[in-house]
Amino acid sequence: MNRLRLHSYWRSSAAYRVRLALHYKGLAYDYLPVHLLRDGGEQFGAAYLEINPQSRVPALEVDGQVLTQSMAILEWLEEAYPAAPRLLPADAFGRARVRSLAQLIVADIQPLQNTAVVRLLREQHGWTDEQVKGWLREWIGRGLRALEQRLAREPGTGTHCHGDTPTLADVCLVPQCYAAQRFGVDPAQFPRIAAIDAACRELEAFQGAAPERQPDADT
């Protein structure tokens, strides 16, 4: 069996996605915290740069090999553990829809709220806290509105983003809802999103992966 070692930060949306998949699939793993803020960011230290030269989390070590980028890790988990609960539908159109919903979040929303972007706006462009908050509310709100419209009108939506069981789209949505609340965008204004987020949070696996349950929480 593969030994899995996850380099994570409790509030990182990308790391949160991978934790959700690991918990949902029932896979044991070692948790290695990487503090993204302390001392300028532990992700920039020499030890972590040897693991991921991009200086971001998550990174998943698998028997001495390293996987980076959350979506690549999620796809690998689907392929490497075919007997575990699946996060992609059996049909090709369903898989494409789930990936599309997930990419709306991970490619069009999350990068614009990333710690590196916020740091750049503050340190190099001199933005005030209010200006940064306005940026975050604007781009998170735009993305969630588009996602809400899709979930409301597309027949594939069920109690979860696609059907009635979690998929990769839900694994991406829940961390985004958590981040949205942190940055001043209340997911409750998006009824379908809020209902799906609530349904996911009732699941034991999603509870175990929650930020506040991680060993480095509040540090």
C-alpha positions, 0 to 999 in steps of 0.5 A: 500500500502507498504511504501518503504524506500530505504537506498542507496548511489548514486554511489553504483551499487547495490543500483542503480539497485534497484532504476532503478526497483522502477522507472521503476515500478512507485513505490514511495519510501523514499530515505535515503542516506548512505555515504559509504566513509564519516568518514570511511563509514556510513554503519559501524555505529551502526544505520545502522548496526541495519538495515543491519549487513552486512554493505552494501547498498541497504536495503529496508524497507517495513512496518517495515521489511527489505530486503537486497541484490539487487537481492533479492529485485528485485525479491521481487518487481516482486512478490509484484507488479504483476500489475507493468511493469514486469522485467522478461519475461513470459516464463521460458527459458526467465526468466532463460536467464535474470537471467543468464545475470544479475548474470554474472554482479552481481556475476562475475563483480561487487564484484571485484570492490566493495568498500570493495575489493578496501579498502582491496587491498589498506589498508591491501595489500598496493596496489598503485592507479595504481595497483588498477586501473589495477585490476579493468580494468582487471576484469571489462574488462573480464566480459564485454567481456564475456557479449558482446559475449553472447549478440552478439550471442544469439537470445534473444537479442533485443534492450535490453538485452532480447527482446525490453523492459527492464528486470532485466538484463538491470537493472544490466547492466546500473549501471555496464556501469556507474561503468566501465566508472568510473574505466577506462573501456569504454563500447563503445568498446563493441558495443552491450553493448553500444547500450543497455545502450544507449537505456535504458538511453533514458527512463524516468525511467532510467534517474530518477534513474541515480546517478547524479539525487540522493539527495546525489549526489556529496557528 
